Amino acid sequence: MTVTLRRVLPEDLPVFFAHQCDVDAAAMAGFTPRERGAFDAHWERILGGLAFVARTVEVEGAVAGYVSAFPTEGRVEIAYWLGRDYWHRGIGQAAVAMFLAEQRERPLFASVIDTNGASQAILERSGFVVVGEEIGEDGVCERRLRLG
Ligand SMILES: CC(C)(COP(=O)(O)OP(=O)(O)OC[C@H]1O[C@@H](n2cnc3c(N)ncnc32)[C@H](O)[C@@H]1OP(=O)(O)O)[C@@H](O)C(=O)NCCC(=O)NCCS
Protein backbone atom coordinates (compact mmCIF):
# COMPACT_ATOMS: atom_id res chain seq x y z
CA MET A 1 0.00 0.00 0.00
CA THR A 2 1.47 3.37 -1.03
CA VAL A 3 0.53 6.44 0.99
CA THR A 4 1.61 9.81 -0.39
CA LEU A 5 0.95 13.49 0.29
CA ARG A 6 0.49 16.06 -2.42
CA ARG A 7 -0.94 19.56 -2.74
CA VAL A 8 -4.72 19.85 -2.57
CA LEU A 9 -6.49 20.17 -5.93
CA PRO A 10 -9.99 21.65 -6.40
CA GLU A 11 -11.30 18.23 -7.48
CA ASP A 12 -10.36 16.81 -4.05
CA LEU A 13 -12.84 19.06 -2.25
CA PRO A 14 -16.03 17.09 -3.06
CA VAL A 15 -14.32 14.02 -1.59
CA PHE A 16 -13.38 15.90 1.59
CA PHE A 17 -16.93 17.24 1.75
CA ALA A 18 -18.38 13.72 1.63
CA HIS A 19 -15.95 12.60 4.34
CA GLN A 20 -16.95 15.42 6.71
CA CYS A 21 -20.66 14.64 6.12
CA ASP A 22 -20.16 11.13 7.53
CA VAL A 23 -21.98 11.47 10.86
CA ASP A 24 -19.97 8.73 12.61
CA ALA A 25 -16.70 10.31 11.55
CA ALA A 26 -17.97 13.72 12.65
CA ALA A 27 -18.98 12.29 16.04
CA MET A 28 -15.53 10.73 16.36
CA ALA A 29 -13.88 14.08 15.68
CA GLY A 30 -16.42 16.00 17.83
CA PHE A 31 -17.23 18.15 14.84
CA THR A 32 -20.48 19.44 13.35
CA PRO A 33 -20.44 18.88 9.56
CA ARG A 34 -20.42 22.12 7.57
CA GLU A 35 -23.05 22.94 4.97
CA ARG A 36 -21.64 23.12 1.44
CA GLY A 37 -21.34 26.93 1.42
CA ALA A 38 -19.50 27.06 4.73
CA PHE A 39 -17.31 24.14 3.66
CA ASP A 40 -16.34 25.89 0.40
CA ALA A 41 -15.59 29.15 2.23
CA HIS A 42 -13.47 27.24 4.77
CA TRP A 43 -11.37 25.54 2.08
CA GLU A 44 -11.08 28.73 0.05
CA ARG A 45 -9.48 30.27 3.14
CA ILE A 46 -7.16 27.30 3.60
CA LEU A 47 -6.03 27.16 0.00
CA GLY A 48 -5.67 30.92 -0.31
CA GLY A 49 -3.93 31.62 2.99
CA LEU A 50 -0.17 31.74 3.35
CA ALA A 51 -0.42 30.63 6.98
CA PHE A 52 -2.37 27.49 6.11
CA VAL A 53 -0.87 24.26 4.86
CA ALA A 54 -2.96 21.40 3.54
CA ARG A 55 -1.98 18.15 1.87
CA THR A 56 -4.16 15.56 0.23
CA VAL A 57 -3.51 12.00 1.39
CA GLU A 58 -3.46 9.62 -1.56
CA VAL A 59 -3.58 5.86 -1.25
CA GLU A 60 -2.74 3.97 -4.42
CA GLY A 61 -3.55 7.14 -6.34
CA ALA A 62 -7.02 7.67 -4.79
CA VAL A 63 -7.95 10.59 -2.52
CA ALA A 64 -8.16 9.20 1.02
CA GLY A 65 -8.35 12.46 2.98
CA TYR A 66 -6.19 15.35 4.10
CA VAL A 67 -3.77 16.61 6.72
CA SER A 68 -3.58 20.34 7.44
CA ALA A 69 -2.05 22.90 9.75
CA PHE A 70 -3.74 26.18 10.52
CA PRO A 71 -3.31 29.14 12.87
CA THR A 72 -5.84 29.47 15.67
CA GLU A 73 -5.75 31.64 18.81
CA GLY A 74 -2.02 32.26 18.43
CA ARG A 75 -1.13 28.60 17.96
CA VAL A 76 -0.66 26.41 14.89
CA GLU A 77 -2.78 23.26 15.00
CA ILE A 78 -2.68 20.11 12.94
CA ALA A 79 -5.88 18.45 11.73
CA TYR A 80 -6.56 15.38 9.59
CA TRP A 81 -9.47 13.43 8.25
CA LEU A 82 -9.65 10.20 6.28
CA GLY A 83 -12.64 8.64 4.57
CA ARG A 84 -14.01 5.67 6.46
CA ASP A 85 -12.84 3.21 3.77
CA TYR A 86 -9.27 4.05 4.74
CA TRP A 87 -9.46 3.62 8.51
CA HIS A 88 -7.67 1.00 10.61
CA ARG A 89 -4.79 0.41 8.24
CA GLY A 90 -2.14 2.70 9.65
CA ILE A 91 -2.80 5.32 6.97
CA GLY A 92 -3.54 8.07 9.49
CA GLN A 93 -0.30 7.39 11.32
CA ALA A 94 1.70 7.31 8.09
CA ALA A 95 0.11 10.48 6.72
CA VAL A 96 0.75 12.44 9.94
CA ALA A 97 4.37 11.22 10.01
CA MET A 98 4.92 12.41 6.44
CA PHE A 99 3.25 15.75 7.15
CA LEU A 100 5.39 16.34 10.27
CA ALA A 101 8.56 15.52 8.31
CA GLU A 102 7.59 18.06 5.67
CA GLN A 103 6.24 20.82 7.96
CA ARG A 104 8.95 21.66 10.47
CA GLU A 105 7.18 24.49 12.34
CA ARG A 106 7.21 23.88 16.11
CA PRO A 107 5.58 24.00 18.47
CA LEU A 108 2.62 22.40 16.79
CA PHE A 109 -0.64 21.75 18.63
CA ALA A 110 -3.62 19.45 18.21
CA SER A 111 -7.03 19.24 19.86
CA VAL A 112 -8.73 15.90 20.33
CA ILE A 113 -11.90 14.94 22.15
CA ASP A 114 -11.19 12.36 24.84
CA THR A 115 -13.21 9.62 23.11
CA ASN A 116 -11.09 9.79 19.93
CA GLY A 117 -8.58 7.15 20.96
CA ALA A 118 -7.28 6.55 17.43
CA SER A 119 -6.42 10.21 16.92
CA GLN A 120 -4.77 10.54 20.31
CA ALA A 121 -2.78 7.36 19.64
CA ILE A 122 -1.54 8.78 16.33
CA LEU A 123 -0.49 12.04 17.97
CA GLU A 124 1.26 10.46 20.94
CA ARG A 125 3.16 8.04 18.72
CA SER A 126 4.22 11.06 16.67
CA GLY A 127 5.72 12.67 19.77
CA PHE A 128 2.87 14.94 20.89
CA VAL A 129 2.22 15.17 24.61
CA VAL A 130 -0.99 16.13 26.38
CA VAL A 131 -0.61 19.64 27.82
CA GLY A 132 -4.18 20.43 28.81
CA GLU A 133 -7.74 19.33 29.04
CA GLU A 134 -10.94 21.34 29.01
CA ILE A 135 -14.60 20.42 29.37
CA GLY A 136 -16.74 22.53 27.07
CA GLU A 137 -20.24 23.86 27.69
CA ASP A 138 -21.52 20.78 25.86
CA GLY A 139 -19.84 18.55 28.46
CA VAL A 140 -17.33 17.23 25.91
CA CYS A 141 -13.78 16.88 27.16
CA GLU A 142 -11.18 18.16 24.72
CA ARG A 143 -7.47 17.47 25.12
CA ARG A 144 -4.78 19.74 23.81
CA LEU A 145 -1.51 18.18 22.72
CA ARG A 146 1.80 19.79 21.84
CA LEU A 147 4.79 18.77 19.75
CA GLY A 148 8.06 20.61 20.25
C1 LIG B 1 -8.62 9.48 13.33
C2 LIG B 1 -8.29 8.83 12.00
C3 LIG B 1 -7.43 9.79 11.18
C4 LIG B 1 -7.51 7.55 12.30
O1 LIG B 1 -7.00 7.06 11.08
P1 LIG B 1 -6.58 5.53 10.89
O2 LIG B 1 -5.82 5.46 9.62
O3 LIG B 1 -7.76 4.66 11.07
O4 LIG B 1 -5.60 5.32 12.12
P2 LIG B 1 -4.36 4.33 12.12
O5 LIG B 1 -4.82 3.03 11.55
O6 LIG B 1 -3.16 5.01 11.52
O7 LIG B 1 -3.95 4.17 13.62
C5 LIG B 1 -4.71 4.46 14.66
C6 LIG B 1 -4.10 3.77 15.83
O8 LIG B 1 -4.91 4.08 16.91
C7 LIG B 1 -5.27 2.88 17.55
N1 LIG B 1 -6.56 3.05 18.12
C8 LIG B 1 -7.75 2.95 17.52
N2 LIG B 1 -8.72 3.20 18.39
C9 LIG B 1 -8.11 3.44 19.57
C10 LIG B 1 -8.56 3.73 20.88
N3 LIG B 1 -9.86 3.86 21.15
N4 LIG B 1 -7.65 3.93 21.86
C11 LIG B 1 -6.34 3.82 21.60
N5 LIG B 1 -5.84 3.52 20.38
C12 LIG B 1 -6.73 3.35 19.39
C13 LIG B 1 -5.29 1.86 16.46
O9 LIG B 1 -5.19 0.56 17.02
C14 LIG B 1 -4.10 2.24 15.67
O10 LIG B 1 -2.96 1.67 16.28
P3 LIG B 1 -2.26 0.37 15.63
O11 LIG B 1 -1.67 0.84 14.35
O12 LIG B 1 -1.23 0.00 16.65
O13 LIG B 1 -3.34 -0.64 15.44
C15 LIG B 1 -9.55 8.46 11.19
O14 LIG B 1 -10.32 7.54 11.92
C16 LIG B 1 -10.43 9.66 10.86
O15 LIG B 1 -10.14 10.39 9.93
N6 LIG B 1 -11.50 9.88 11.66
C17 LIG B 1 -12.47 10.96 11.43
C18 LIG B 1 -11.88 12.36 11.62
C19 LIG B 1 -11.07 12.49 12.89
O16 LIG B 1 -11.39 11.96 13.95
N7 LIG B 1 -9.98 13.27 12.76
C20 LIG B 1 -9.12 13.59 13.87
C21 LIG B 1 -9.70 14.73 14.65
S1 LIG B 1 -8.67 15.13 16.04
The ligand as an SDF file (V2000), in Angstrom:
LIG
                    3D

 48 50  0  0  0  0  0  0  0  0999 V2000
   -8.6220    9.4840   13.3310 C   0  0  0  0  0  0  0  0  0  0  0  0
   -8.2870    8.8320   12.0030 C   0  0  0  0  0  0  0  0  0  0  0  0
   -7.4340    9.7930   11.1780 C   0  0  0  0  0  0  0  0  0  0  0  0
   -7.5130    7.5480   12.2960 C   0  0  0  0  0  0  0  0  0  0  0  0
   -6.9980    7.0610   11.0810 O   0  0  0  0  0  0  0  0  0  0  0  0
   -6.5780    5.5350   10.8930 P   0  0  0  0  0  0  0  0  0  0  0  0
   -5.8170    5.4590    9.6180 O   0  0  0  0  0  0  0  0  0  0  0  0
   -7.7590    4.6590   11.0670 O   0  0  0  0  0  0  0  0  0  0  0  0
   -5.6020    5.3160   12.1170 O   0  0  0  0  0  0  0  0  0  0  0  0
   -4.3560    4.3340   12.1180 P   0  0  0  0  0  0  0  0  0  0  0  0
   -4.8170    3.0260   11.5500 O   0  0  0  0  0  0  0  0  0  0  0  0
   -3.1610    5.0080   11.5160 O   0  0  0  0  0  0  0  0  0  0  0  0
   -3.9470    4.1680   13.6220 O   0  0  0  0  0  0  0  0  0  0  0  0
   -4.7130    4.4650   14.6580 C   0  0  0  0  0  0  0  0  0  0  0  0
   -4.0990    3.7730   15.8340 C   0  0  0  0  0  0  0  0  0  0  0  0
   -4.9090    4.0780   16.9060 O   0  0  0  0  0  0  0  0  0  0  0  0
   -5.2660    2.8840   17.5450 C   0  0  0  0  0  0  0  0  0  0  0  0
   -6.5580    3.0500   18.1180 N   0  0  0  0  0  0  0  0  0  0  0  0
   -7.7490    2.9550   17.5240 C   0  0  0  0  0  0  0  0  0  0  0  0
   -8.7220    3.2030   18.3930 N   0  0  0  0  0  0  0  0  0  0  0  0
   -8.1080    3.4380   19.5730 C   0  0  0  0  0  0  0  0  0  0  0  0
   -8.5630    3.7300   20.8830 C   0  0  0  0  0  0  0  0  0  0  0  0
   -9.8620    3.8590   21.1510 N   0  0  0  0  0  0  0  0  0  0  0  0
   -7.6490    3.9330   21.8570 N   0  0  0  0  0  0  0  0  0  0  0  0
   -6.3390    3.8210   21.5990 C   0  0  0  0  0  0  0  0  0  0  0  0
   -5.8440    3.5190   20.3840 N   0  0  0  0  0  0  0  0  0  0  0  0
   -6.7270    3.3480   19.3910 C   0  0  0  0  0  0  0  0  0  0  0  0
   -5.2870    1.8550   16.4630 C   0  0  0  0  0  0  0  0  0  0  0  0
   -5.1900    0.5640   17.0210 O   0  0  0  0  0  0  0  0  0  0  0  0
   -4.0960    2.2370   15.6720 C   0  0  0  0  0  0  0  0  0  0  0  0
   -2.9590    1.6700   16.2770 O   0  0  0  0  0  0  0  0  0  0  0  0
   -2.2600    0.3660   15.6300 P   0  0  0  0  0  0  0  0  0  0  0  0
   -1.6670    0.8420   14.3500 O   0  0  0  0  0  0  0  0  0  0  0  0
   -1.2290   -0.0020   16.6470 O   0  0  0  0  0  0  0  0  0  0  0  0
   -3.3420   -0.6350   15.4410 O   0  0  0  0  0  0  0  0  0  0  0  0
   -9.5550    8.4580   11.1870 C   0  0  0  0  0  0  0  0  0  0  0  0
  -10.3220    7.5390   11.9230 O   0  0  0  0  0  0  0  0  0  0  0  0
  -10.4290    9.6640   10.8560 C   0  0  0  0  0  0  0  0  0  0  0  0
  -10.1370   10.3910    9.9260 O   0  0  0  0  0  0  0  0  0  0  0  0
  -11.4980    9.8800   11.6590 N   0  0  0  0  0  0  0  0  0  0  0  0
  -12.4680   10.9550   11.4260 C   0  0  0  0  0  0  0  0  0  0  0  0
  -11.8780   12.3550   11.6240 C   0  0  0  0  0  0  0  0  0  0  0  0
  -11.0660   12.4910   12.8950 C   0  0  0  0  0  0  0  0  0  0  0  0
  -11.3940   11.9550   13.9470 O   0  0  0  0  0  0  0  0  0  0  0  0
   -9.9800   13.2740   12.7580 N   0  0  0  0  0  0  0  0  0  0  0  0
   -9.1210   13.5930   13.8730 C   0  0  0  0  0  0  0  0  0  0  0  0
   -9.7020   14.7250   14.6470 C   0  0  0  0  0  0  0  0  0  0  0  0
   -8.6660   15.1340   16.0370 S   0  0  0  0  0  0  0  0  0  0  0  0
  1  2  1  0
  2  3  1  0
  2  4  1  0
  2 36  1  0
  4  5  1  0
  5  6  1  0
  6  7  2  0
  6  8  1  0
  6  9  1  0
  9 10  1  0
 10 11  2  0
 10 12  1  0
 10 13  1  0
 13 14  1  0
 14 15  1  0
 15 16  1  0
 15 30  1  0
 16 17  1  0
 17 18  1  0
 17 28  1  0
 18 19  1  0
 18 27  1  0
 19 20  2  0
 20 21  1  0
 21 22  1  0
 21 27  2  0
 22 23  1  0
 22 24  2  0
 24 25  1  0
 25 26  2  0
 26 27  1  0
 28 29  1  0
 28 30  1  0
 30 31  1  0
 31 32  1  0
 32 33  2  0
 32 34  1  0
 32 35  1  0
 36 37  1  0
 36 38  1  0
 38 39  2  0
 38 40  1  0
 40 41  1  0
 41 42  1  0
 42 43  1  0
 43 44  2  0
 43 45  1  0
 45 46  1  0
 46 47  1  0
 47 48  1  0
M  END
$$$$
